[in-house]
Amino acid sequence: MSARTRGQVRVVGTGLLGTSIGLGLSSLAVDVVLDDVSPSTLALAVDYGAGRRSAEGDAPAVVVVAVPPDVVAHVVRAELERFPDALVTDVASVKAGPLAALRAAGAPIERYLGSHPMAGRERGGPIAARADLFLGRPWVLAPHADSTSEQAAVLEALALDLGAVPVRLPAERHDDAVAIVSHAPQLVSSLLAARLVDAPDHATDLAGQGLRDTTRIAGSDPALWVQILSANASRILPVLSDLRDDLDAVLAALADPAAAGAQRSLADVLAAGNDGVARIPGKHGVDLRTTTLTVLVDDRPGQIARLLTEIGELGVNLEDMRLEHSPGAPIGIVELAVTPEVAGGLEADLQHRGWRVA
Amino acid sequence: MSARTRGQVRVVGTGLLGTSIGLGLSSLAVDVVLDDVSPSTLALAVDYGAGRRSAEGDAPAVVVVAVPPDVVAHVVRAELERFPDALVTDVASVKAGPLAALRAAGAPIERYLGSHPMAGRERGGPIAARADLFLGRPWVLAPHADSTSEQAAVLEALALDLGAVPVRLPAERHDDAVAIVSHAPQLVSSLLAARLVDAPDHATDLAGQGLRDTTRIAGSDPALWVQILSANASRILPVLSDLRDDLDAVLAALADPAAAGAQRSLADVLAAGNDGVARIPGKHGVDLRTTTLTVLVDDRPGQIARLLTEIGELGVNLEDMRLEHSPGAPIGIVELAVTPEVAGGLEADLQHRGWRVA
């Protein structure tokens, strides 16, 4: 596979994101040069194979600034000045603030186009980096009045090289979106996990997958997140204020569950949760854009291949699929997600061919 | 492997938990008889291999009541009367209420010992059942003043047969514990997911793993959970009241992030989240039996069928499989779960055949 990215790429900041970008591009033989204020972090990223050390004579076509949020605007501005022929981007989680700061500082923002790959891990640093960190993840590009579509295309090529899915979204709309899908969840997860600090051992010993999942991101780095949350505070505030109103209704219902309307109040919150989960695209929960068929198959090698071969013969493209196989059960369960238009026909065709559709 | 469980086991209620118990015990050749008020649910569980239909002459040593919370006490009492030689348990999520109700009704509670396996899924019904649902999960036994240690040992044997980790905990302490580790997380996840109901598409399209994990259990059945939450309301209330107090501090900080103490306030919540996550004991939730291979496939009809056909040709049986397909991405990601013994050979064989194994 050859790279879509043309020319040298300079990565400033070799933490989790910067090193992951370097690893991914280097694996495609892109010339990646790395820089970091910490010599030991830089050495680790170089050793790890993310690129070579920056040096005199570097001539990057693209500079990717992957530094903590509170210094993004400052570093982007310095890079714009140092490399007057380069397109400069950053990967920070908040986009409106840095753009406004650069504009206010009189930086040459016609060569700046912010981005935000929707990928991360609870652990940071180059050692946590992965070339496939961005695989299948949205990579937001935030065009502005002074950027060009050609510049966006250059960054889209870079995102595609890393396996990401480029999405163009203006800074304000991006920041509104991440307040809902990333920043509010971070705070809610932290608030929930905080309940465990003083919990007795016999309680934490009962922790199941639900608690683990809901609190996983509460393990994130507080120093990084204070910066992110502060930078997007005005957009997170209304999301969590609404949540607080709903929480107050829940508290009232729990205080007197036998009161008129209390059960209904709890059911409303739980049902709204169902509806919210259904809005998330993809493998999780129900996808409104797809219909799921459940097929029972014998638990023998080749059965699922035969099913999928027949679906291919019927000309149907699967949107998603999941196999469930309970050890000891004589049958497996295959869930097929297809577009609603083809679901009815597929069900009839499969039943006609002798498959058991539940 | 031979079963520790002695004698016939009767399972009343063939939903997710009852059918999973039946599947697991049947795989160990325990004589399992099944009953359910719904003939179609019962038929599905029998077809699935969870046991045989209950009949005249059944003589269970143990009766497991796996019915919705609001009818647990009623059904347990009926089973105690119908099978005067059996030990009766239930698997409901709240333990103090049923015990008190049985005691108040004058039921022979010297043959009742409640239990609660800490396992579940967002989806219910026999079709979602799995013999390995309880693997590595705590299984609480709630001894009381009129139960014996020998009875607890009988249920511990059953739990061990299902791969669970038995834990003895009095009903009140159990109910306090699950308020923190299960019931509060359910409500918080629902409250968070509810933010997505009116979110714009460009926001939900950016959903990442953090949002998916924090909202996964918000997909749970509202009717079931209203019963659970109502039955344990007095214990959930203080947990969520504390959370509301912390949330109010967060809202104040977000309203004026530049104010003195605001950053500190956010950092405190995030750090408390770190500390809370650190209280969760490690690794109960990982799948102990399988290794996962990740294969990248082109997003065209027939590709996955070809992959699975080749896996079948290689004589490998899949334990589980999941397809991830990000809309607009040129590739899909297939996660194949196989037994550890065959994983290495399969990876090499697939790469040899030209598949991209990540």
Chai-1 contact restraints between the chains, C-beta under 6 A:
chainA,res_idxA,chainB,res_idxB,connection_type,confidence,min_distance_angstrom,max_distance_angstrom,comment,restraint_id
A,M118,B,L206,contact,1.0,0.0,6.0,A-B,restraint_1
A,M118,B,G208,contact,1.0,0.0,6.0,A-B,restraint_2
A,D132,B,A358,contact,1.0,0.0,6.0,A-B,restraint_3
A,G136,B,S326,contact,1.0,0.0,6.0,A-B,restraint_4
A,G136,B,A329,contact,1.0,0.0,6.0,A-B,restraint_5
A,P138,B,L206,contact,1.0,0.0,6.0,A-B,restraint_6
A,V165,B,S326,contact,1.0,0.0,6.0,A-B,restraint_7
A,V165,B,G328,contact,1.0,0.0,6.0,A-B,restraint_8
A,V165,B,A329,contact,1.0,0.0,6.0,A-B,restraint_9
A,A177,B,H202,contact,1.0,0.0,6.0,A-B,restraint_10
A,A177,B,A203,contact,1.0,0.0,6.0,A-B,restraint_11
A,A177,B,L206,contact,1.0,0.0,6.0,A-B,restraint_12
A,I180,B,R195,contact,1.0,0.0,6.0,A-B,restraint_13
A,I180,B,A199,contact,1.0,0.0,6.0,A-B,restraint_14
A,I180,B,A203,contact,1.0,0.0,6.0,A-B,restraint_15
A,V181,B,A203,contact,1.0,0.0,6.0,A-B,restraint_16
A,V181,B,L206,contact,1.0,0.0,6.0,A-B,restraint_17
A,V181,B,A207,contact,1.0,0.0,6.0,A-B,restraint_18
A,V181,B,L211,contact,1.0,0.0,6.0,A-B,restraint_19
A,P185,B,G210,contact,1.0,0.0,6.0,A-B,restraint_20
A,P185,B,L211,contact,1.0,0.0,6.0,A-B,restraint_21
A,P185,B,T214,contact,1.0,0.0,6.0,A-B,restraint_22
A,L187,B,V250,contact,1.0,0.0,6.0,A-B,restraint_23
A,V188,B,L192,contact,1.0,0.0,6.0,A-B,restraint_24
A,S189,B,T214,contact,1.0,0.0,6.0,A-B,restraint_25
A,S190,B,V269,contact,1.0,0.0,6.0,A-B,restraint_26
A,S190,B,L270,contact,1.0,0.0,6.0,A-B,restraint_27
A,S190,B,G273,contact,1.0,0.0,6.0,A-B,restraint_28
A,L191,B,L243,contact,1.0,0.0,6.0,A-B,restraint_29
A,L191,B,D246,contact,1.0,0.0,6.0,A-B,restraint_30
A,L191,B,L247,contact,1.0,0.0,6.0,A-B,restraint_31
A,L192,B,P185,contact,1.0,0.0,6.0,A-B,restraint_32
A,L192,B,V188,contact,1.0,0.0,6.0,A-B,restraint_33
A,A193,B,G273,contact,1.0,0.0,6.0,A-B,restraint_34
A,A193,B,G276,contact,1.0,0.0,6.0,A-B,restraint_35
A,A193,B,V277,contact,1.0,0.0,6.0,A-B,restraint_36
A,A194,B,A272,contact,1.0,0.0,6.0,A-B,restraint_37
A,A194,B,G273,contact,1.0,0.0,6.0,A-B,restraint_38
A,A194,B,G276,contact,1.0,0.0,6.0,A-B,restraint_39
A,R195,B,I180,contact,1.0,0.0,6.0,A-B,restraint_40
A,R195,B,V239,contact,1.0,0.0,6.0,A-B,restraint_41
A,L196,B,G276,contact,1.0,0.0,6.0,A-B,restraint_42
A,L196,B,R279,contact,1.0,0.0,6.0,A-B,restraint_43
A,V197,B,A272,contact,1.0,0.0,6.0,A-B,restraint_44
A,V197,B,D275,contact,1.0,0.0,6.0,A-B,restraint_45
A,V197,B,G276,contact,1.0,0.0,6.0,A-B,restraint_46
A,A199,B,I180,contact,1.0,0.0,6.0,A-B,restraint_47
A,H202,B,A177,contact,1.0,0.0,6.0,A-B,restraint_48
A,A203,B,A177,contact,1.0,0.0,6.0,A-B,restraint_49
A,A203,B,I180,contact,1.0,0.0,6.0,A-B,restraint_50
A,A203,B,V181,contact,1.0,0.0,6.0,A-B,restraint_51
A,T204,B,R279,contact,1.0,0.0,6.0,A-B,restraint_52
A,T204,B,I280,contact,1.0,0.0,6.0,A-B,restraint_53
A,L206,B,M118,contact,1.0,0.0,6.0,A-B,restraint_54
A,L206,B,P138,contact,1.0,0.0,6.0,A-B,restraint_55
A,L206,B,A177,contact,1.0,0.0,6.0,A-B,restraint_56
A,L206,B,V181,contact,1.0,0.0,6.0,A-B,restraint_57
A,A207,B,V181,contact,1.0,0.0,6.0,A-B,restraint_58
A,A207,B,I280,contact,1.0,0.0,6.0,A-B,restraint_59
A,G208,B,M118,contact,1.0,0.0,6.0,A-B,restraint_60
A,Q209,B,G285,contact,1.0,0.0,6.0,A-B,restraint_61
A,G210,B,P185,contact,1.0,0.0,6.0,A-B,restraint_62
A,G210,B,I217,contact,1.0,0.0,6.0,A-B,restraint_63
A,L211,B,V181,contact,1.0,0.0,6.0,A-B,restraint_64
A,L211,B,P185,contact,1.0,0.0,6.0,A-B,restraint_65
A,R212,B,G285,contact,1.0,0.0,6.0,A-B,restraint_66
A,D213,B,D213,contact,1.0,0.0,6.0,A-B,restraint_67
A,D213,B,R216,contact,1.0,0.0,6.0,A-B,restraint_68
A,T214,B,P185,contact,1.0,0.0,6.0,A-B,restraint_69
A,T214,B,S189,contact,1.0,0.0,6.0,A-B,restraint_70
A,T214,B,T214,contact,1.0,0.0,6.0,A-B,restraint_71
A,T215,B,V277,contact,1.0,0.0,6.0,A-B,restraint_72
A,R216,B,D213,contact,1.0,0.0,6.0,A-B,restraint_73
A,I217,B,G210,contact,1.0,0.0,6.0,A-B,restraint_74
A,A218,B,G273,contact,1.0,0.0,6.0,A-B,restraint_75
A,A218,B,V277,contact,1.0,0.0,6.0,A-B,restraint_76
A,G219,B,V277,contact,1.0,0.0,6.0,A-B,restraint_77
A,P222,B,A267,contact,1.0,0.0,6.0,A-B,restraint_78
A,P222,B,L270,contact,1.0,0.0,6.0,A-B,restraint_79
A,P222,B,A271,contact,1.0,0.0,6.0,A-B,restraint_80
A,W225,B,L270,contact,1.0,0.0,6.0,A-B,restraint_81
A,V226,B,Q263,contact,1.0,0.0,6.0,A-B,restraint_82
A,V226,B,L266,contact,1.0,0.0,6.0,A-B,restraint_83
A,V226,B,A267,contact,1.0,0.0,6.0,A-B,restraint_84
A,L229,B,L266,contact,1.0,0.0,6.0,A-B,restraint_85
A,S230,B,P257,contact,1.0,0.0,6.0,A-B,restraint_86
A,A233,B,L254,contact,1.0,0.0,6.0,A-B,restraint_87
A,A233,B,P257,contact,1.0,0.0,6.0,A-B,restraint_88
A,I236,B,L254,contact,1.0,0.0,6.0,A-B,restraint_89
A,L237,B,L254,contact,1.0,0.0,6.0,A-B,restraint_90
A,V239,B,R195,contact,1.0,0.0,6.0,A-B,restraint_91
A,L243,B,L191,contact,1.0,0.0,6.0,A-B,restraint_92
A,R244,B,L247,contact,1.0,0.0,6.0,A-B,restraint_93
A,D246,B,L191,contact,1.0,0.0,6.0,A-B,restraint_94
A,L247,B,L191,contact,1.0,0.0,6.0,A-B,restraint_95
A,L247,B,R244,contact,1.0,0.0,6.0,A-B,restraint_96
A,V250,B,L187,contact,1.0,0.0,6.0,A-B,restraint_97
A,L251,B,L240,contact,1.0,0.0,6.0,A-B,restraint_98
A,L254,B,A233,contact,1.0,0.0,6.0,A-B,restraint_99
A,L254,B,I236,contact,1.0,0.0,6.0,A-B,restraint_100
A,L254,B,L237,contact,1.0,0.0,6.0,A-B,restraint_101
A,P257,B,S230,contact,1.0,0.0,6.0,A-B,restraint_102
A,P257,B,A233,contact,1.0,0.0,6.0,A-B,restraint_103
A,Q263,B,V226,contact,1.0,0.0,6.0,A-B,restraint_104
A,L266,B,V226,contact,1.0,0.0,6.0,A-B,restraint_105
A,L266,B,L229,contact,1.0,0.0,6.0,A-B,restraint_106
A,A267,B,P222,contact,1.0,0.0,6.0,A-B,restraint_107
A,A267,B,V226,contact,1.0,0.0,6.0,A-B,restraint_108
A,V269,B,S190,contact,1.0,0.0,6.0,A-B,restraint_109
A,L270,B,S190,contact,1.0,0.0,6.0,A-B,restraint_110
A,L270,B,P222,contact,1.0,0.0,6.0,A-B,restraint_111
A,L270,B,W225,contact,1.0,0.0,6.0,A-B,restraint_112
A,A271,B,P222,contact,1.0,0.0,6.0,A-B,restraint_113
A,A272,B,A194,contact,1.0,0.0,6.0,A-B,restraint_114
A,A272,B,V197,contact,1.0,0.0,6.0,A-B,restraint_115
A,G273,B,S190,contact,1.0,0.0,6.0,A-B,restraint_116
A,G273,B,A193,contact,1.0,0.0,6.0,A-B,restraint_117
A,G273,B,A194,contact,1.0,0.0,6.0,A-B,restraint_118
A,G273,B,A218,contact,1.0,0.0,6.0,A-B,restraint_119
A,D275,B,V197,contact,1.0,0.0,6.0,A-B,restraint_120
A,G276,B,A193,contact,1.0,0.0,6.0,A-B,restraint_121
A,G276,B,A194,contact,1.0,0.0,6.0,A-B,restraint_122
A,G276,B,L196,contact,1.0,0.0,6.0,A-B,restraint_123
A,G276,B,V197,contact,1.0,0.0,6.0,A-B,restraint_124
A,V277,B,A193,contact,1.0,0.0,6.0,A-B,restraint_125
A,V277,B,T215,contact,1.0,0.0,6.0,A-B,restraint_126
A,V277,B,A218,contact,1.0,0.0,6.0,A-B,restraint_127
A,V277,B,G219,contact,1.0,0.0,6.0,A-B,restraint_128
A,R279,B,L196,contact,1.0,0.0,6.0,A-B,restraint_129
A,R279,B,T204,contact,1.0,0.0,6.0,A-B,restraint_130
A,I280,B,T204,contact,1.0,0.0,6.0,A-B,restraint_131
A,I280,B,A207,contact,1.0,0.0,6.0,A-B,restraint_132
A,K283,B,E324,contact,1.0,0.0,6.0,A-B,restraint_133
A,H284,B,R212,contact,1.0,0.0,6.0,A-B,restraint_134
A,G285,B,G219,contact,1.0,0.0,6.0,A-B,restraint_135
A,P301,B,G312,contact,1.0,0.0,6.0,A-B,restraint_136
A,P301,B,N317,contact,1.0,0.0,6.0,A-B,restraint_137
A,G302,B,G312,contact,1.0,0.0,6.0,A-B,restraint_138
A,I304,B,L308,contact,1.0,0.0,6.0,A-B,restraint_139
A,A305,B,L308,contact,1.0,0.0,6.0,A-B,restraint_140
A,A305,B,T309,contact,1.0,0.0,6.0,A-B,restraint_141
A,A305,B,G312,contact,1.0,0.0,6.0,A-B,restraint_142
A,L308,B,I304,contact,1.0,0.0,6.0,A-B,restraint_143
A,L308,B,A305,contact,1.0,0.0,6.0,A-B,restraint_144
A,L308,B,L308,contact,1.0,0.0,6.0,A-B,restraint_145
A,T309,B,A305,contact,1.0,0.0,6.0,A-B,restraint_146
A,G312,B,P301,contact,1.0,0.0,6.0,A-B,restraint_147
A,G312,B,G302,contact,1.0,0.0,6.0,A-B,restraint_148
A,G312,B,A305,contact,1.0,0.0,6.0,A-B,restraint_149
A,N317,B,P301,contact,1.0,0.0,6.0,A-B,restraint_150
A,D320,B,L323,contact,1.0,0.0,6.0,A-B,restraint_151
A,D320,B,H325,contact,1.0,0.0,6.0,A-B,restraint_152
A,M321,B,L323,contact,1.0,0.0,6.0,A-B,restraint_153
A,R322,B,R322,contact,1.0,0.0,6.0,A-B,restraint_154
A,L323,B,D320,contact,1.0,0.0,6.0,A-B,restraint_155
A,L323,B,M321,contact,1.0,0.0,6.0,A-B,restraint_156
A,H325,B,E319,contact,1.0,0.0,6.0,A-B,restraint_157
A,H325,B,D320,contact,1.0,0.0,6.0,A-B,restraint_158
A,S326,B,L23,contact,1.0,0.0,6.0,A-B,restraint_159
A,S326,B,R130,contact,1.0,0.0,6.0,A-B,restraint_160
A,S326,B,A131,contact,1.0,0.0,6.0,A-B,restraint_161
A,P327,B,A131,contact,1.0,0.0,6.0,A-B,restraint_162
A,P327,B,D132,contact,1.0,0.0,6.0,A-B,restraint_163
A,G328,B,L23,contact,1.0,0.0,6.0,A-B,restraint_164
A,G328,B,S27,contact,1.0,0.0,6.0,A-B,restraint_165
A,G328,B,A131,contact,1.0,0.0,6.0,A-B,restraint_166
A,A329,B,L23,contact,1.0,0.0,6.0,A-B,restraint_167
A,A329,B,Y48,contact,1.0,0.0,6.0,A-B,restraint_168
A,A329,B,G49,contact,1.0,0.0,6.0,A-B,restraint_169
A,P330,B,G49,contact,1.0,0.0,6.0,A-B,restraint_170
